[in-house]
Amino acid sequence: MRTNRFKKSLASASLMASLSLLTACAVGPNYQRPEVNLAQDFVDDASQQSYAQVATLAWWQSYDDPLLNQWVEQGLGSNLDIAVAVERIAAAQAALSGTGVNSALSGDLSVQSTRSGSDVASATTSDSASLSGNLAIDLFGGIKRERQAAKADLLAAVADTQTARLAYLSALVSAYIDARYYQYALVLTQQSIKSREQTWAVTQEQRRVGSATELEEEQVKALLYVAQADIPDLQASFMAQVYAIATLLDEPADGLLAQMQSSAPEQNDLLGLSLDTPYKNGVPADLLRNRPDVRSAEYALQSAVAEVGVAQANRLPSLNLTGTVSSSQDSWSFGPLLSLPIFNQGALAASKRQVEAQARVAEIQYRQTVLDAVEDVQSANSAWQRDREKVDRLNQAVNSYTRALDLSQQTYQVGVMTLLDLLDTDRSLASARLQYAAALRDLSVDWATLQIALGAGGSVAKSQAEN
């Protein structure tokens, strides 16, 4: 008897050991990040600390505009696209919590009370209860792979939320920069109008004394009217940006308009000119991990690879431990249940081929996302460097034309310079000023585009946005 009990114990121990070994193995491919060929500038080393700093960088504060900071903080907390993305995180978290042990373990408690009787017998009541349970043994790692896929889906949802934040930041900051540009262009145009009104007054006086002709006066008036005609277009363009900001903030436009008008930029003051970036010679590849779209694409690939393991495990035998306790018969049962899919192998094989193809698609999409990210950073950095030099040159041109106009007005008043030369200088200055304003706008947008391309600000907390 002792020998039989020993053999049974040994068999049970061997079975449990075998199950432990089986459950430690997960079929299907293990995820490995695909290699993407990048330029050398994009594979240099960089500190891990710098990566985290980029993701939490409140870069819009570098514009040194309190109103912009206020609206960014407000928008990040109320934007509907971001709210939708956050709810998708909640859905992914719920899906993840339903995997692993929660998906392997199931059971039911049943309670029944029955009253019966007949014409010849009195009524009786019978009560019964039963408890059944089922534990799926993860023989081939299908449950493990399922949890891996759900976890990757959750991380992708988090990254997608950061992508939504960056898209919102890009739209809001760009609209704000454009609004400030049109305000600045209005200031410059008003300055041109004032200058031409002064020239007209001088020309009228010279015509009164006979040193200027009616033709010359009409030329001055025409130039003045052209400048005045630009005002309605600039005002309309400014209002269009205010309306865009109002939509992004879900606020009435009137209040936003009053705030912008009370803080209109002065001459040579368009969102500041001290913007700088350390990314002048390329960006390390690891820095691209801060881009949430790249991370999302990689998590999608991880999920797709894990689903291949799930599909492969579905084609293999499954083992369940089942048990039942019943009060009606004072009985219980317990034992393993081994199932082997046979007649649906064709459908399961097709399902496996489908998820394998989906994994290949996810890998291609990941590679393309990385390449697009590199291109975005390179293009944005190149545009930033180009427009920075352009701003410097146009600033010099404005300064030179300003001095030239002052000299022209002085010499015109004493009769040394002709009116035609004065008007040419005036037109050149007005054109240079507007080109300078446009270049400042482009430079400010370039800098924002570069930060977005780097993934900067995707993880900024509300407290950081307030500072």
Secondary structure, DSSP 8 states (H G I E B T S, - for coil): -HHHHHHHHHHHHHHHHHHHHHHT---S-----------GGGTS---HHHHHHHHT--GGGGG--HHHHHHHHHHHHH-HHHHHHHHHHHHHHHHHHTSTHHHHEEEEEEEEEEEE--SSS--EEEEEEEEEEEEEE-TTSHHHHHHHHHHHHHHHHHHHHHHHHHHHHHHHHHHHHHHHHHHHHHHHHHHHHHHHHHHHHHHHHHHHTTSS-HHHHHHHHHHHHHHHHHHHHHHHHHHHHHHHHHHHHT--HHHHHHHHHTT---TT-SS-S----S-SS---GGGGGG-HHHHHHHHHHHHHHHHHHHHHHTTS-EEEEEEEEETTTTEEEEEEEEE---TTHHHHHHHHHHHHHHHHHHHHHHHHHHHHHHHHHHHHHHHHHHHHHHHHHHHHHHHHHHHHHHHHHHHHHTTSS-HHHHHHHHHHHHHHHHHHHHHHHHHHHHHHHHHHHTTTTTT--HHHHH-
